[in-house]
Amino acid sequence: MNRNLDITLLRTFVAVADHASMTAAGNALHLTQSTVSQQIARLEDLSGALFTRDRRNFRLTATGERLLAKARRLLTLNDELWSDMTTKVMDGRIRLGAPYDLVGTWLAPILKNYAENHPLVEISLVCAASPELLASTTEGAIDLALIEEPLGPSRGECLTVDRLVWVGAKAGTAHLKTPLPVSMVAETCAFRPAVLQALSERNLAWRTIFENGSIDATTATVRSDLAVTAWLASTVPVDLDILPPDAGLPELPSFAINLHMPNGHASPATTEFARHIRGNVTHYRHGT
């Protein structure tokens, strides 16, 4: 004869085990201490003693330790099933814009997580320099975009602020050359005006090595020690170096990563994606 465990009893048991206190477990579950005590007693009627008690806290017995791991797995599965059955399936299409440097670092895990949670949503990724993406978003050609902008007033929502840094090859010497060889991803790169202004203020001669819109080409150029570049600190590959202040290059300003959406109604899928980005942005604040 099949018998069913009461999930509520297991949830209370796990809470008491985690908090080592019936009072604290009750507070976490919004239950009275007497209710927690009654539920633990009902579970112990089935399994035997789950806790040893002293004045300060509760300790798991051998039986309790065996039950705890399985109870956690059962609660996780229960919560996943509940979410699957009660969450409205989302579909639709999102046109997402992002600069080249954010796609492979900052954005990749966010995209992966969103796609796993909303597999019916079609995502079209548009990669371009921030000024181009901003124009496309304003025109409504893109549903939402991550834009790198100088600190200051913006129509977008500031997600985080990151340092713009000089980047060179490991143990490289390109930063010592005159004129300074600089590789920028494109002429429209959002960082270009700030970089050129900083060089001009220091009266440093420079020359362009590469500007063709390819982040991979710029990375290869810097990795080969043919040039230096300027990137946000959180996007610098691990096999390249952030050049220190004593490298002789001018200090660069910080930039904001702003979330832009066109004026007007956004689809549920787009609104959820924006919420998803906000919820995950704290994982990528390495350079603030």
Secondary structure, DSSP 8 states (H G I E B T S, - for coil): ------HHHHHHHHHHHHHT-HHHHHHHHT--HHHHHHHHHHHHHHH---EEE-SS-EEE-HHHHHHHHHHHHHHHHHHHHHHHHHS----EEEEEEE-HHHIIIIIHHHHHHHHHH-TTEEEEEEE--HHHHHHHHHHTSSSEEEEEEESS--SSEEEEEEEEEEEEETT--GGGSSSEEEE-S-TT-TTHHHHHHHHHHTT--EEEEE-SS-HHHHHHHHHTTS-BEEEEGGG--TTEEE--GGGS-----EEEEEEE--SS---HHHHHHHHHHHHHGGGG-TT-
